[in-house]
Amino acid sequence: MKCYSRVLAVAAFLAAAFLPAIVQAQGLGNLTYTAQELEKPISTFGPSGAGKFPSGPTGSNTVLMLHGYLIVIASVDSGAPPLGIHIFDVANPRSPKLLKSVTGTPELATGREIHSMPVAMINGKDIVALQTISGVMFYDFTDPLNPKYVSSLALAGVNRGDYDNASWMLSWTYPYLFVAGTGNGVYIVDATDPAAPTLVTRVATGVMGNFRIGPVFAAGNYLVVLGMDQPTTGVSIVDVGNPRAPFLLTTTTLPSSLYAAVVVGDRIYAPGTNGDYLFMKWTPTAITTLARKTSGTDRGGYCTVQSGFVVCGQSAEGYKKWDVRNEASIVQVGRGTDPAAVGGDFDFATILGNLVYLGNDHATGAALIPHSMAPDTAPPEVAKVYPLDGETKQPLTTRVTVFFSEDLDLGTVNAANILVRKSGGTALEGTFSKSSFNAISFGPKAPLEANTTYEVVVVAGGLKDLVGNSLQTAAISRFSTGASLTIGAGGAGGGTVTGSGGAGGRGTGGAAAGTGGNASGGSTGGATATGGATATGGALGSTGGAVSGGISGGGTGGTVGGTGGLTVVSTGGSVASTGGSVPSTGSGGVGSSSGGAGVPGATAGGGCGCSVPGGSDPTAVLPFLSLALALGMGARRSRRRPKVVTRQ
């Protein structure tokens, strides 16, 4: 049990290091609503005459939940200043309480219409990036009731514009802030120190498809850029693995107009003019339209996503709710608006539990509207990890992005719940950021090592959504800075992993101590995996020890999840019998055979090398060490030569 104590102590230390002592509000109330309340305002936000808060926001767009508070940035249409900061207690969404307003400062006088609010958790502080009429600025919201201005950065060409010469949208994969600059392309800002940000480069529109850039979303080393408010526009995927030399990977012209969009994983949800909606999928080499729908006649706006549903604002028509769980039959399943907000511009729809914050930047009042009567009980899930599982030849400047099925409580994002590490090693030092809606990114403190395999581990039970539902299913993904993946000897697995899809054949453990065998994936189904006869224990979690039943340790067969691929949890310890098989349906399952005793790791990479007594279930003691890895590998990434970018 000494190993368990050490693991728990490390987890407690990491939590303390990454979770500063902040006064936490009660959070968002997760209530039940009546049929009469469904899709109708239960509370409104606005100045005197438009709502119940005399000093509340005028117009507003997107909003942010942080430390249990609702942060509303007052902004007005057409990209004009100023901004205002308003902090609400929404424990009872039927009766929000305005706790703090900050208006009239010189810094806020430079702010422009807010299309995004990315957050980076830097040295115990929560720093929010905001758009300004001349570029970007940074605010410290560590104590939401006492927001502090940090700095501003002017960007050449950004000059009080609305659809052009404007800072349109932001995405932050620390340390790099990506600023959509409309006709000026994309600015890449080094915000390692938000008090002294610097421009790295500007990528011209000619490099990215020759359209005006509006929505922009970072996904690891990729950047998804989309056009806006033009009859003919497109979507492009840009490689920003080296932010000083970005280059175009693929671009496409869209079949309909586009105004705004949201990217979650490899999906793009994009409303346009005349009630058009495009539902797309992207890869580094292609953008595919999955469906095109029409709802109403007005211009579509900004969207958010929750557990298979997409909610988009639509100018004068309120929000539209789409069920995208079956992409062969995407259907609209809801609509909400605020009839009292005369002349409203409802472009923004932010999902908060079973509510939608319907923003309105025409200063006639925003609203909280239930999109579901039942409380939100769906746990968040991992939607996609970038770099993709199995990607190789990743740059040493790689940033990691994990997309989730819904927005997360940022207070639960820390190095104990999301680990980025060398295979089988300890968590890297670095900084987490909410890079965009539903996306958490990680920027390592130091460059990655060459020819090294890294893994991204999302732990079950720690991360929570905005109303406290915990992530239930752990996930693990691996990428390499070299030409192949190598799962560390004496660590969490050994040998080289190859192949794609589910494991149609059988992977066998290596005979040499400290190394696992090669596991070759077939195209379908899942068979069994036999552990190495003398493979040493190793660290799953950051502490070593063979803890996975079925493959190592004496517990029950390892849990298999994901898409039906063979999943290796750990390879430490000699294996007395075969691990559990994977159902061909891809839903995973639990193997029933018991593994043999784990053998302690002999190297530093093996961590503490604990073994688990036969028949015991280590996941009952250390749930964050029970993880699954789908060995389905995508195509290896091609690194092309950079195209020319303009610099300033």
N, C-alpha and C positions, 0 to 999 in steps of 0.2 A: 504493500500500500504506500510505501515511501514515494514510488514513482508517481502515483496518482496525486499525492500531496504536492509534489514538485510541479506537476502539470497545472494543478489548480492555482498554485501560487503564481506561476508564470502568467496564466490567464488573468488573474486578479491584477497583477502588475500592469499588464498591457491595457486592461480596461481603465485602470486609474490614469495611465499615461495619456490615453487618447480621449477620455471623457472628463473634461474639466468640471469642477464643482459649480454648476449653474443652477439657479433657482428655476425649477421646472413648473410650468403651468399644469393645470389639470388635463389639458389636451382636448382633443375633439370629441364631443359627445357622440356616442354611437347609439342613436335612439331608434325607436319604432315609430313610423309615421302612418297616418290614416290614409284611406283612399282619397279623401277630400284634400289632403295635403300633397299627395303625390304630384310631382311635376308642376307645383305651384310655389311661389315664394313663401317661406316660413319666417324669414327675416330679411331686412334690407339694409343697405349701407349707402350713405351719402351725406351731403351737407344739409343744413337746415332747409326744410322745404321739400327735400327729396327722400329723406330717411329720418332716422331717429337720433343721429349724431351731429349736433350743431358744429362740432369741430372735426367731423369725420372726412373721409376722402371725397373729393369731387368725382372725377372720372377714375376708373381703375381697370386694370387688365388682368394679367395673371397674378396669382398669389402664392405664398410660401408658408408652410407650417414648419416652425423651428422652436425646439424646446417647449412644445405644447402650446405655443402662441400662434395666432394667425397674423401674418405680416401682410398688410395691404399697402402697396405703393400707389399713391394717388397720381394718376397721369391723365393726360388729355389727348384727344385725337390729333392727327396730322403731325405727330412728332414734336409738338411744341412743348416748351418748358412751362411751368416748373414741375417738380415732383414734390410729394409729401409722404411722410412715413407714418403709418397708423398701425398700432398693435392692439389686437383684440383677444379677449378670453372667449373661447367658443365651446366651453364645457357644456353649455346649454345652447345649442344652435338656434333654438327658437327665440333666444334673447341674448345675443352677443353683447359683451361689455367692452367698450372702448377704454383701454388702459393708458394709452400714451399716443400723443401726436407730436410729430416734429415737422414744422413747416417754416418757410421764410428764411432759411439759411442761404448763404452765398453758394454753397455747393449744390443744394437741391435746386437752386435757380438755374443750374445748367443741365438738369436732367431732362430726358425725353421719354416718350411713350415706351412703356416697359413690355417687351416681348418675351423676356426670359429672366430668371434670377438664379444663375448658377452659384453654388456655395463651395468654398474650399476650407477644409479644417486644418489650419496651419498653426503649428506650435500651440495647440490648445485654444485657438481662436477660430470663430466661424466668420469667414470673410465672404461677403456677397458682392458680386460684380453687377453693375448697373450701366445701362446705356446713357450717354449724354449727347448734347447737341454737337459736341466736337470730338467725341470718342467714347471713353469708358471711365468709370470711377469705381472705387472700392469702399465699402462700408463694413465696419466691424459690428456684427450682430451677436457676439458672444453672450452678451446680456441684452436680450431683445428689448427690454424696457429702457435701455440706455445705449442706443445705437450711436456709433462714433464714425465720423468721416475719416478715411485713411489717406486717399490720394486720388488724383485724376491723371489721365494720359490723353493728350490731344493726338489725333490721327490725321495726317495730311489728307485732304479731300473730304473729310467729314465736316459739314458746315450747315447745321440746322435743317437738313433735308428731311423729307418724309419718305418718298419712294426712291429717291436718289440722293447721293451725297449724305448718307445717313449711316449711323450705327444701328443695324436692324435687329440682330439677334446674337446671342453669345452662347458658347459652349466651352467648358473649362475642364480639360484633362491636365491637372496640375503637372508641371508648372505653366503649361501653355494655355492661354485664353485665345479662342478663335472668335473673331469678330466679323460677322457678315457685314460687308461694306457697300451693299447694293451695287451700283455701277463701278465702284472702285475695287470690286473683288473681295478677297478675304484678307484681313490683317491677322497676323500671328504675333501675339504679345507674350513676352516672358514675364510672368507674374510670380516668379519664385519669391520675391519680396514685394507684396502688394503696396508697400510704402514707396517703392521705387521701380515701377514696371517699365519695361523697355520694349520697343518694337523690334521684332526679329526680322520679319519680312512682310511684304504684301504680295499676294498671289493675284495676278490680274485675271479678269473675267475671260480673257482670251485663252488662258491656260485651262480653264474649267468649263468650257462649253459655250462661251459667248452669250451668256444670258445674265441678267441682273440678279445678284445673289440676295436672297432673303433668309429663309430657314437654313440653319447650319447645325450639324450634329456630329460630334466626335465619337468614334467607336474604336478605342485602342489606337492603332496606327493609321486608321482610316478616318476620312472626313466626308460626310454626306452633305452635299450642298445642293440647294434647290432654288429655282427661279421663283419669281413672284410678280403678280400684277402685270403680266404681259400676255398678249394673245398666244404667242408661241414661246414656249420656254422649255426647260429641261431639268434633268437630274444628273449629277455627276458624282463619281467616287474618286477622291483624291488621296494619294498616299502621302501622309504627313509623318511617317516614321522618323524621318529626319526633318524637323520643322524648318530648317534653314534651306532645304532644297525639296519642296513638295513637287509632286508630279501627278498628272492625270492618269487614272487607271481605265476608266470607262465613262461614257456619257451617252445620254439618249434624249431625243426630243419627245415630249409628252403628247398624247393624243387629244388632250383638252387643256384648257387654261389652268393655272395654278395660282393660289394666293398664299396659302400657308401650309404647314405640314408638321407632323411629329414622327420621329423615328424611334422605334422600340425594337432592339435587336436587328434582325434582317428584314423588318417590315416597315413600310412607309405608308402613312395614312395622310392623304393630301386633299383638302377641299379646294375648289376653285370658284370661278365666277359662274353665274347662272345655275346655281344649285348642283354643279358637278362635284363628284367625289371620286378620287382615284385611290385604289388599294393596290400597293405594289410590294415587290420583294427585290432586295438588292444583294449582290455578291460583289467581290472585287472586280469581276469581269463582265457583269451583266445587270441590267435593271429590267424587271419584268412586270407588266401590268397584270394583276390577278383579277381585278374586277373594276368596272366603272359604273357608278350609280348616280342617280339624280334625285334630289329632294328639294322641293321648293324652287324658287327662281332667284333668290338673292345670293350674294357672295358668301362663300364659306370662309371660316376663320381658323382659329387655333384650337388644337385638339389635345386631349390627354387620354390615357389608356389605363384600364383596370380589368384584369382577369378576363380577357376575351371580349371586352366591350370598349368601344371607342366613342368618346363624347366630343363633339366639335361645336364651337360657337358658329353662328351663322347670321351675322349682321342684324338686320331688323327682325329676323324670325326666331331668335332665341337659340337654344342648343338642340342638336340632334344626337340621339344615342343609337349606335350601330352594334349589332351582334356579329362579331367576326370570328367566332369559334369554328364555324364551318365556312371556309373560304370559297367553297363551291356555291354557297347560298348565303351571301351576306345580306342582312336585312336590317332595316331601321326598326327599332323597338321602343323608341321613346322620344319625347320632345317636351321641352320646358321653356317658359319665358316669363317675363314680368310685365304684365299689361299696364301697370301703373307707371313704368318708366317710359314716358312718352318720348318718342324720337330716339330711343336707345340704340346703341351700336354694340350688339352683343357678340363681338368677335371672339371673346375668350371664354372658355369653359374649362375650369380646373376641377377635377374629381377629388373630393375629400370624403373618404369613406362612402356612405350611401347618399352623399350630397354632391351637388355641383355648385361651385362658386361661379355665378354667371356675371362676368365682368362687363362693364359698360363705360366706355370712355367719353360719352356725351354728357356726363355730369347730371344725369337724371336718376341715378341710383342703381347700384348693383344688388344682387340677391343671393341668398342660399336657398337652393331648391332640391328637394329629395328626388333622386332618380330611381330610388327603390324604397319600398315601405319597410322591408326587413332590415335589421342591423347588418352591417358588413361583417361576415364571419369567415370570408375566404382568406386563407393564408397567402402571403406573397410567395412567388416562385421565381427561380432563375429562368430567364427567357433566352439569354445568349451571352456568351463570353467572348471578348476580343482581347488579344489575338485568339483566333478560332482554335478549338481543340485540334492539335496535330500540326498547326502551322510551324514552319521551319524558316530559317534564315531571317529571323526577326532582328531589327537593329538594336544596338545596345542602349538606345534612347527610348526603347519601348515603354509606352504607358498601357495600362490594363483598364478595360471598361467592362463592367458587369451590368447587363440590362435585366430588370426585374419586371414581373407581370403588373406591378403597380408601384406607386410612390412609397418610399420608406421613411420611417422616423429616423432622421439623421443622428439622433442621440444613441442609436444602436449600431451605428456604423463605426467599427474600430478593428484593430488588428487581431482581436480575439475572434471576430465573427467573419471577417474576410481576410484570408491569408494569401500573400503572394510570396513565394519562396523558391529556392533551388529545390529540385526534386528530393524529397525526404529531409530537407533542412529546416532551419528556423525561419520565421517570418522576416521579410526584408523591412528595413526602415523606409518610411515614405509618407506621403500625404494623400488622404482621401479627398475627393471632391464629388459633389453632385453635379455632374457635367451637363445634364439636361433632365427632362422629365424621365423618371423611372431608371435613370442611369447613374451608377456610382463608378467613379474612376479612381485609379491608384497610380501615383507617380513615384517611382523609387527615388530614394535620396541620392543614391550613387548609380552610375551607369551599370547596366547588367554585364555579366561576364561573357566572353566569347565562347562559342561551342558548348553551351550549357543549357540543360533542360530546366524549365521553370514550371511551377504548377500554381494554379489559382484555386484555392479551396474556399468554398462558401459553406459555413458551418450551420447545421440545423439547430433551431431553437433560440438563436441569439438575435437575429435581425427581426424587426417588427415593422408592420405597416403603420399608417397614420392613426389607426384606432386600436393598435395593440395586438393584432393577430401575428403570431410568430411564424417565421419560415419553417416549414416542416421537413422539407426534402433537401438534404445536403447535395452539393455538386462539386466536382473537381474537373479541371481542364488543364491541359499541358501544352506548352509551346517551347520552341527551342531557338536559340540564337545561332545554332549550328545547322548542319545539313540533315540531321536526324534527331529523333528523340531518344534520350537515354535516361532510363529511370534509375536513379542513383543506387550503386551497390551499398548494401548495408542499410539502405533507407527504405522508403516506401515503394518497394518493388525493385526489380533489377532487370538488366538486359534491355534490348531495344524493342520498341513496339512498332509494328508495321501493319499495313492493311487498312481497310475501311469497312464500314457497315458493321453488322453484328458478327459475332464469332461463330462461323459455321463449322469450324474445326475445333480441335482441342489444343490449347496452349499448355505446354509442360514446363515445369520449373527446371532451372539449371541445377546441375549437380555440384557445382563449385560453391563453397561457402562465400557468402557476401554478394552473390549475384543471383538474380532470378533468371528465368529463361526467356526466350523470345515468344511472344504471343502473336500469332498471325490471325488477322480477322478474315472471316469469310464474308459473303455478301448478305446473308440472311440469318435469321434465327439466333440462337445462342446455345452453345454446348457447354461443356464443363472445363474447368481449369484445374490443373493439378499443380500443387506447390512444389518448389525445389526441395530435394531431399535434405539438403543441409544449409539452405539459405539462411543467412543470419537475420536477426530481428532488425527493426528500423523504425524510423520516426514517421508516424502518421499523426497529424497534429504536429507540433513542432518539438515533440519531446521524445520521440523514439518509442521503441517497444512494439512487439508484434501483438496487436490487439484484435485483429479481425478474425472472427470465427469462420470456419469453413475453409479459408485459405491459410490462415495462421491463427495461433491462439486456440484455446480449447473451446471456444464458444460455438454457437450454432452457425450454419452456413451463412456466408456473407450476403447482405442485402444487395440486390441488383436493381437498378433503376434506369431511367433514360429511355433509349430507343431500341432496346433489344440487343445491343452490343454486349459482348463479354465485358464484365466489369471486374477490375482488380481493385480490391481495397488495400491489401498489403500482402507482401510475400515473405515476411519474416517468419522464421520457425519452420521446422520440418512438418510435413503434412502427412497425416495418417490416412486420410481418405479424400476423395474428390470433393471440391466445393460444389455449391448449388448450381443447377443449370438455369439458363435464362429462357423464359418462355419465348416462343417465336413471335408472339404478338407484339413484343417490344415493351410490354408494360412492366417488365421486371418481375422479380419474385424473390423468395428467400430460400436459399439452399438448406437442406435439412441435415446434411452430414456434418459431423464434428471434425474439427481439425486437430492436429497434434499440438504438442506444447511448443510455445515459441522459444526460439534460441536468442539470447541477448546479443545485440550487435557489439562487435568488437572494435569498431572504428568510431571516430567522432561523428561521422554521418549517421551512425545508428542511434544516436540519442542515448536515452537512458537504457534502452534495450530490455524493457520489462517483458515478462511473459505473463500470459493470462491462464489461470488454472483451467484445466479441462472442464467443460460443461458450464463455465460461467459466461455471463453476458457483459462484456466490457462496456457496451453502449449504455448500460444502466448507470454506470459510474461516470463515464466520460462521453456524453452524447456527441460532443463535437469531434471525437476521434472515429466515429463510425461514418465513413464517407464512401461514395461510389464514383467510379470513373468509367465512362463509356469510351471504349477504345476505337470508336468510329473516327477515322481520320479523313479530313477533307484534302483536297488537292493542295500540294505544296505551293507556297506563295512565290510568285515570280517577282524579283526585284528588277525593275526597269531603270534605264538611265533617266535622270531628271530632265524635264523640259525646262525651258527658260522661264524664269519668273522675274518680275520687276521688283526692285528693292528701293526702299526709301530710308 
